Amino acid sequence: MRVTMLNKYYPPHLGGIEYHLRDLSVELVERGHGVRAIVANEGRETLTETVDGVEVTRLGRAFAYASTPVAFKMKSAIVREATRADAPDVFHLHFPYPWGEVSWLASAGGRGALSGWRPKVTLPTVLSYHSDIVRQKAMLAAYGPILRRVLDRVDIVLASSPNMVEHSPFLSPIVDKCRVIPYGIHVERFAETPELLTRAAELRRGHDRPIVLFVGRLVYYKGPEVLVRAMAEVDADLVVIGRGPLKAELEALAESGGITSRVTFLDPVDDDELAAWYHAADVFCLPSVARSEAYGLVQLEAHASGTPVVSTRLTTSVPFVNADGVTGLTVPPGDVTALVEALRTLVTDESLRTRLGQQARSRACEEFSIGRMVDRTLEAYAEAGGGS
């Protein structure tokens, strides 16, 4: 099968969707499928390269607006892709990327829905709906009608959880077209090895109390300030791994709360060190407060390491990933008191931590592996008419 992906960017550009796109594409290639990706470059030049077997065309970016790269050659690139001799069996769009979706609508993929042009060949199209547009209210008001047209035109819509389908105002009306495919991770990267356990033990030596771990960007929607406030009432150490505009505010909050000695801020670390921190931690916490947190892959990384998670009951995929009472505990977003109670429960109850951690590892391996995700995606391609 030949698949062409359409997205904002492709790694090494940093981003959760970009990493998901890479993992999906590389696994498809390793299974013998042909994968091309049409994305924007971060500069003005256009270039094509092969990365881990994936042919990536990075179109020159004229400018970016509201986190959306504008590449004027996007429409013509999609037309060429749809009409080339070895055209893809299926297009796979990754939303949100308004410029890409408009380009697809106006080109072969969208059957000329905006331009009036009708291609001779119509290609099956699948769209991964990664998240709602949350903060850009003005953009959403203007883009909403176009998005509905995109969703009407594609054959299958992929969502990361039933929660996303139920609560998204754009997906709930088209539930019959939606298929749930949870994101996967390389669970084997977090498996216990002698080296990993040795490093985890070294990390723990600097902490006399249980360790609560946070990993992620220090931005508003992840709610790190809620966690720092809660830690003032939890007898544990907090390790924060990440960068972001809230760092100085969080440091000041720790100082005012009298817990500076119990809070450690670290810049992002490499994959091996991160896996060691997951194993060193007693509890992982994702205290997100807004629907911008659509999934929370870091929860799965903690689960694959056997570490239970405390997260929030957002109306996104976050509580689907961290099943309350099965792989961890969930609390209302922004509720410091509830977060304190959940963290206290886990840091003081070793038997509960052990049980939830074991269940978390089993669930991650069985339901959230890269292989399982790709199996389900191939089923969706076949259902859309893209072959098998």
N, C-alpha and C positions, 0 to 999 in steps of 0.2 A: 504494500500500500504506500502511496505517496501522500504526504500531509504537508500543508503549508500553514504555518502559524502567523498571526498578525498581532503585534503588540507594540507598546510604546518603545521599549528598549529590550536589549538582551544582555546578559552578563558579559563583561565584568561590571556593568552598571548595577549598583546595589538596589535591591528591592525584593520584597517577598514574592510578588507576581513574577518578577524576572527569574528568581531562583526556581519557582515552581515550573515555569516554562522550560527552563534548562533541564531540570530533572526529568520532566515528561518527555522532552525531545530526545535526550540522550538515551533514555531507556527504550524508546521506540526504535532508534537507530540500532541499538544493541540487539534488538529482536529482528532486525533485518528490514525494517521499513525505511523509506526515504523521507527525510524531513528537511524542509526549508523554512526559514523564518524571515519575514519582512518587518523591519523595525526602523525606528529613527536613530540616527547617529547623534552624538552629543556635539558634533561640529558640523560644518557646512559641506564637507566632502561626502560623497557616496562611495562606499566600498563593499565588496563582497569577500567573505572569508569562510573557511570551514573550521568550525570549532567542535571538537569531539565528535566529528562525523556529521554535524548539523551545518547545512549551508546557510549562512547568515548574511542577508543583505541589509546594510545599515544606510538608509537614505539620508542625504544631507538635511540637516535641520535648519530651517530659516530662523525660527524663534520658538519660544515656549510661553504659553499663557495658562495660568491656573494649573500648573504641573502637567500640561498637555503639550508635547512637542509637535510642532507644525512642520511637516515635510511635504513640500508642494508636489513632489514626484510620487506620492503615495498612490493616488488613483491610477496613474499610468502603470505603476509597478504591479498593481493588482490585475489590471487588464492584461498585461503581458503574461502574468502568471497563469491566468485562466485560459489563455489561448496558445500557450507554448505546446510543443509537440509532446513533452512529458508533463502535461498539466497534472496538478494534484487530483487525487481521488476525493479529497475533502479539504475544505478550508476550516481552520480553527481560529476564531476570533477570541481575544481576551479583553473583556470589559472590566473597568472603564478606560477607554481610550477614544474620546469623542471624535478626534480628527481621523483616526483609523476607521471607525464605524461609518462616518459620513463618506469617507473615500470608498469604502466597500459598497455602500448603498449606490453611489454614483457610478460604479464601475461594473465589471462583469459579475462579481460576486453578488451584488445586490440586484441583479437583473435590470440594471439601468433605472432603478426606482426614482432617482432624482434627475438624471440627465435625459431620460427618455430613450436612451440607447438600449437595444435588446441584443445580448450576445447570442451566438448560435448554440453555445453549450452552457447549461446551467449546472453549477457544481454544488454538491451537497455542502452545507455549512453548519458547523457546531459553534456555539458561543459559550465560553466559560464566564459566568457572572460572578466575578470575584467579590464585589462589594457594591453597595449603594453609593451614590454621590452624596456625601453627608454635609460637608462644610460650605461648598460652593453653591449656595442657594440660588444666586442669580443665574449661574450657568445651568443648573438643573431646571429652572423655570423655562429657559429658552430651549434646552436640549431634550426635555422630557418627551415632546411629541416625536422627535426624531428617534429617540431610543425605543419608543413603542413600535415605531415602524421597523427598526432593526430587529426587535424581538419577534415581530410578526413575520418577517422575511426568513429568518434562520430556521433550520429544520429541527434542531434540538438545542435546549439550553441546559448547561451543566451548572449545578449549584453545589456548594460544599457541605450543606446539611439541610435537613428538613426545616430547621429553624429559619434559615435564610429564605427559603421558598415561602414559608408561612408569613413572615413579617415584612418582606420587601414589597412595597406598593407596586413594583413593576413585575415581580414574579408571581405573586399570589393570583392575579387574574389569568395567568397562563400555566397554571399548575400542571395541566395535562401534557404540556410540552417540556416540562422540567424533569431532569434526571439527577439524582443525588449521587455525587462522587466525591467523597472526602479526600482532601489532600493527603499525600503520603510523604514520609521522610525515609532516609536511609537508616532504618532502626539498628542495623548492624554496627553502625559507627558508635553507638552508645553502649554496646555490649561490654560486660566486664572482661577485662584482661588484667594480667598481673601488673603491667606497666600503668594502666589506668587506675587501678586500685591503690597502687603505691603513691601515685601523684595525688589522688584524692585524700589519702591519709596525711600527706605532707600539708595539704591545704587546711585540713582540719586542725592541725597542731596549733595554729595561731588563734584558735577559738575555744574558750572554755564552756560556752553556751551552745545550744542548738543553732543551726545556721538556716536563716530564711534567705532565699536567693531570688533576685529579680534580674532578668536579662531583657534588654530592649532599649529603644530610643527614649530619651528623657523628654517626652512631649506630653502635651495636655491629656490626650485621649487615653493614654496608657495608665493614667492615675497614679504616678509614683509618689505624689505628695500625700495621697490618701494612705499609702503604705507607710511612709515615714511617720506620719501622725500616729498610725496604729502601733508602730513599733515602740513608741514611748510607753505603752502599757503591756508589752509582751517581753517576757524574760528570754530574749534570744538575740543573736547578732544578725544584722542585715548586711548582705553583700549585694551591691548594685553594679551590674556590668553593662555599660553603655554610655553613649554620649548624647548630648542634646541641649536645647536652650534652657531647660529647667535646672541644670546641674547646680548653678550657684544658689538658686532659690531652695533647692533641696538640702544643700549643705547648711544654709542658714536655718532652715527648719529643724534639722537635726541638732544644731547648736542650741537653738531656743528651747528645744524639747529636752535638752540635757542628755542626749544619747549619742553624741559625737564619737565617743569611744567604742560604741557598739555598731557603728555604721561605716562600712568601707566602700568607697567609690573606685571602680576600676574602669579603664578604657576597654573597648572590645578586645577579646583575646582570640587566639587561633582555635581551630576546631578541636584539637586534642585537649587544650587547656580548658575549653568550655565544657567538654564532656566530663573532665575531671571535676569541675565545679558542680555539675549536676549530681555527680555521685557523692561529692563531699557534703552537699546540702541535705538538710533534714526535710525541708519543705520548699517548694517553689511557689512563688506568688505572681499572678498576673492580675493586678487590681484595676483593669481598664474601666473607664467611665463613659465612653461614647461609642456609637456604632461604627466609628472609623476603624475600630478593632474588629475586623470581620471574622477572624479565625483563631489566630494565636498559635502559630506553629511551634513556638517555644514550649508550649504545654506538652506537645507530643515528644519533644526532645527530653523533657523531664520525665515523662511517662516511660519512654524507652530506656531511661536510666534507672527506673524503679523508684522514682521520687514522686510522692503525691503532690498535688497542686491545689492551691486555693485560688479561685478565680471568681469572676462576677457573672451574674445572670443577665447579660445583655441579650437583646433580641437579634443576635447574630449567631454564628456557629460556635462562639466561644464556649457556652455551656454544653453544647453537643460534644465537643472534643473532650472536655473535662466533665465526665458524668458524675453528678453529685452522689456521694455515698459509695461510688464504685472506684473511681480513680482519684478522688479528692473531694473537696468541699466547695460549694459555691455560695456567694453572698450577694445582696443587692449592690449595684454600682454606687460608689461614693459613700457607702455606709461604714464609717470608721468603727463604730461599736460592733457591728456584725463581723467586720474583718478581724478585729481584736479577738473576738470569741472563737472564730474559726482557727486562727493561727495558734491561739492558746491551746485549743483542743488537740491540734496535731503535734505541737512541740512537746506537750506533756504526756501524750499517750503513744508510747513506742509500739505497742501491739497494733493499734489502729494504723499508724504510719506504715508498719510493715505490711499489713494486709492490703491497704489501699495501693501501696507501691507495687506489690506483686501483681495485683489485678491490673494496674496501669500498664505494667510492662507487657503482660499477656495481651491486653486489648490493643496496644500499639502494634505489636508484632502481627496480630491476626487481622486487624482492620485498617491499619494506617501505614502500611508499607508502600514503597514506590511500586512494587510489583502488583499489588492489589489495585492501586490507583490506575495503573496502565491497563490492566485487564478490563476494568470497568469502562475506561475511556475507549478502548477498541470496540467494546460492545456498543457504545453510543455511536461511534463512527459507522459501524455496520448498520445500525438502525436508521441512521440518517441517509443511508444509501451509498456510503463510501467504500463498500467492499468489506473484506474480512481479513 
